[in-house]
C-alpha cells in the first residue's frame, strides 16, 4: 500500500506539474492581492515598478514614420534594431497616421486613434504564434494549453514582454516554430524553418546563433543557405532606411548599447559584474578589461558546451542562454528565450530522450532544473507580501522582483552549466577507463 501511494505521488509529481502549479499559484496569488490592494501590487511586479504603456512598441512606431531618417532620429538603444523589424512597425505607423499627415512628425501613439486596438491585435497574433509553436512539439493539446497559459501569466511574459509589447516574444514564438519545422520530412517546411530563423535574426540579430545548430548537426548546405537568407534579409531593408548612411548610424547605435555599464543592469553578464563589484565596493579591484571580456568568454563557454553535450535540451538551453544573458541592453523579457528548451522538454512528442530511448523517470537534477526554472517564471507573490509590495529601489532597472528573479535565473544557468561539465568529465573518464581495460 505504501509503495502504491509512493508510486502515485511520483506519477503525479512530474516536472511539468511542478512548473504548472508554481506558476498558476503565483498568478492566482497576484490576482488576490491586486484585488485587495489595487494597482500598487501590479507596480511591484512590472518592470521599473511603473506602467510603461507598451513602450517598446510605441517608441518604434513613433520613430519609423520617416524611414530614410529613422536611424538619425532613433539614436542609441531606440535605434539598435535591424531595419527588417521596422517594416512591421512602419505598417503599424501607416495604420495609425491620418491621411495626408506628414509622416514621422505628427504621430503620437498615446493619442493616435485606434492605437491600443493595434496593440491588442499585435498581442493576439504573437499569442497565437506562441500557442502554434507549442502545439507543433506534441499531440497533447491539454498540456499545450496549460503550458501556454502558464507562460502568458509568468514574470518574463506578463510582467515583462507583454506589458511593454517587446518583439522578443514574437521572435521567441517564431523560433519555436522554426525549431519544430527544421527536422520535418517536408523539404518545403525545412526551408521555411531556415527563412523563419533568418527573419528572427533580422529582427533581433542574436537568433543567428542558431546557425550553430545546423553546423553541429553537420547540415552544412542548410547552414550555408541560412547564411545567405540572413545576409539578404539583414542588408536589403537598409535600402528603405537610409542606405549606407543608415547602416553606419545603426552600427553606431549598436556599439552604444554595447557600452552600457549601468549599476543595476544585472540582466546581462556584464551588468552583473558591474553591479556586484560596485555593491561590494570592490569595483576598483576589477579591471575594465575583465568587465569587457567576460561576456565574450561566457559566449565561448556556452558554444563549447552546446557543441559537446549529447543532450538536445541542454544544447538548446546553452544557445538560448547567449540570447538571454549576453546583450547589454537586455531586460527581463529576454528570459523568455529560456522557455524554448523547457517547452521542447515538456512537449517533445517523440516521448524519447536525446539518445532515442524511452524516457525514464525524471532524475534528481531534472527536478532541480525545473524548480529553478519555475522560480524564474512564477510571480513571487509570497516574496512580494513579505516586502509589503513596496518598490523602494531608486535604480530604474533594479527592482525587488528583478533581484529575486535573476538570482534564480543565474542559479539555473550555473546549475545546468556545472552539471553538464561534470557529465562531460565523467564521460571522458569512463572512455579512458574503457580504453585502458581493453
Residue pairs with C-beta under 8 A, 6 or more apart in sequence:
10 361
14 362
15 345
15 346
15 362
15 366
15 367
15 369
15 370
16 143
16 147
16 346
16 370
18 367
18 370
18 371
18 374
19 150
19 342
19 346
19 370
19 373
19 374
19 377
20 146
20 147
20 150
22 371
22 374
22 375
22 377
22 378
23 150
23 153
23 154
23 374
23 377
23 378
23 379
24 149
24 150
24 153
25 378
25 381
26 153
26 378
26 379
26 380
26 381
27 153
27 154
27 158
27 379
29 379
29 381
29 382
30 41
30 42
30 45
30 379
30 381
33 41
33 381
33 384
33 385
33 389
34 41
34 42
37 389
40 389
41 384
41 389
42 51
43 49
43 50
43 51
43 389
43 391
44 384
44 387
44 389
44 390
44 391
44 399
44 400
44 401
45 155
45 159
45 379
45 384
45 401
46 52
46 159
46 163
47 159
47 160
47 163
47 164
47 331
47 332
47 399
47 402
48 396
48 397
48 399
49 391
49 393
49 399
51 163
52 163
52 164
53 110
54 119
54 163
54 164
54 165
55 164
55 165
56 164
56 165
56 166
56 167
57 89
57 92
57 119
57 122
57 164
57 165
57 166
57 167
58 109
58 110
58 115
58 165
59 74
59 78
60 74
60 78
60 81
60 85
60 86
60 89
61 89
61 92
61 93
61 96
61 107
61 109
62 93
62 107
62 108
62 109
63 70
63 73
63 74
63 78
63 79
63 89
63 104
64 70
64 74
64 86
64 89
64 90
64 93
64 104
65 90
65 93
65 97
65 103
65 104
65 105
65 106
65 107
66 73
66 103
66 104
66 105
67 86
67 90
67 240
67 241
67 242
68 240
68 241
68 242
68 246
69 104
69 242
70 79
70 83
70 86
70 241
70 242
70 246
71 79
71 241
71 242
71 245
71 246
71 249
71 250
71 253
72 242
72 249
73 79
73 104
74 253
75 249
75 253
75 256
76 253
76 256
76 257
77 253
77 256
77 257
77 329
78 253
79 249
79 250
79 253
80 250
80 253
80 254
80 256
80 257
80 329
81 167
81 203
81 204
82 202
82 203
82 204
82 205
82 234
82 237
82 250
83 237
83 238
83 240
83 241
83 246
83 250
84 199
84 202
84 203
84 233
84 234
84 237
85 167
85 202
85 203
85 204
86 237
86 241
87 237
87 240
88 167
92 118
92 122
93 103
93 104
93 107
95 114
95 118
96 107
96 109
96 112
96 113
96 114
96 115
96 118
97 103
97 106
97 107
97 112
98 106
101 107
109 115
119 165
122 165
123 162
123 165
126 169
126 170
126 173
127 148
127 152
129 170
129 173
129 174
129 177
130 148
130 151
130 152
130 169
130 172
130 173
130 176
131 144
131 145
131 148
132 173
132 177
133 173
133 174
133 175
133 176
133 177
133 180
133 343
134 144
134 147
134 148
134 176
134 343
134 347
135 141
135 144
136 176
136 177
136 180
136 181
137 144
137 176
137 180
137 343
137 344
137 347
137 348
137 349
138 144
138 347
138 348
138 349
139 349
140 347
143 346
143 347
144 347
147 343
147 346
147 347
150 377
151 157
151 339
151 343
151 377
152 158
152 162
153 379
154 377
154 378
154 379
155 332
155 335
155 376
155 377
155 378
155 379
155 380
155 401
155 405
156 332
156 333
156 334
156 335
156 336
156 338
156 339
156 376
156 377
157 169
157 333
157 336
158 379
159 332
159 379
159 401
160 166
160 331
160 332
160 333
160 335
160 336
161 168
161 169
161 333
161 336
162 169
164 331
164 333
166 331
166 333
167 203
167 204
168 204
168 333
168 334
168 336
168 337
169 333
169 336
170 203
171 200
171 203
171 204
171 207
172 336
172 337
172 339
172 340
174 196
174 199
174 200
175 196
175 197
175 200
175 207
175 210
175 337
175 340
176 340
176 343
177 193
177 196
178 192
178 193
178 194
178 196
178 197
178 200
178 210
179 193
179 210
179 213
179 316
179 340
179 344
180 193
181 189
181 190
181 192
181 193
181 196
182 190
182 193
182 194
182 213
182 214
183 190
184 190
184 193
190 222
191 225
194 222
194 225
194 226
194 229
195 229
197 207
197 210
197 211
197 226
197 229
197 230
198 226
198 229
198 230
198 232
198 233
199 233
200 207
201 207
201 208
201 230
201 233
201 234
202 230
202 233
202 234
202 237
204 323
206 322
206 323
206 326
206 327
207 323
208 230
209 303
209 319
209 322
209 323
210 319
211 223
211 226
211 227
211 230
212 303
212 306
212 307
212 319
213 315
213 319
214 220
214 222
214 223
214 226
215 223
216 306
216 307
216 315
235 247
238 244
238 246
238 247
238 250
242 249
257 327
257 328
257 329
258 328
259 328
260 270
260 271
260 328
260 329
261 270
261 271
261 274
261 291
262 271
262 274
262 395
262 397
263 274
263 275
263 278
263 279
263 395
263 398
264 271
264 275
264 393
264 395
264 396
264 397
264 398
265 271
265 274
265 275
265 328
265 397
265 398
266 272
266 275
266 276
266 398
266 402
266 403
266 406
267 325
267 330
267 331
267 332
267 334
267 397
267 402
267 406
268 295
268 325
268 326
268 327
268 328
268 329
268 330
269 294
269 295
269 298
269 325
269 326
270 291
270 292
270 294
270 295
270 328
271 328
272 406
272 410
273 286
273 290
273 291
273 294
274 283
274 291
275 398
277 283
277 285
277 286
295 326
295 328
298 322
298 325
298 326
299 322
299 326
301 417
302 318
302 319
302 321
302 322
303 318
303 322
305 314
305 318
305 417
305 420
305 421
305 424
306 314
306 315
306 318
306 319
308 424
309 315
309 318
309 420
309 423
309 424
310 354
310 355
311 354
311 420
311 423
312 344
312 354
313 341
313 342
313 344
313 345
313 354
314 341
314 416
314 420
316 340
316 341
316 344
317 338
317 341
317 416
318 417
318 420
320 337
320 338
320 340
320 341
321 338
321 413
323 334
323 337
324 330
324 334
324 335
324 337
324 338
324 409
325 334
325 413
327 334
331 397
332 402
332 405
335 376
335 377
335 405
335 409
338 373
338 376
338 409
338 412
339 377
342 370
342 373
351 358
351 359
352 358
352 359
353 359
353 360
365 415
365 419
368 415
369 412
369 415
369 416
372 408
372 411
372 412
372 415
373 412
375 405
375 408
375 412
376 405
376 408
376 409
376 412
380 401
380 404
380 405
383 400
383 401
383 404
384 400
384 401
387 400
391 399
391 400
392 400
393 399
393 400
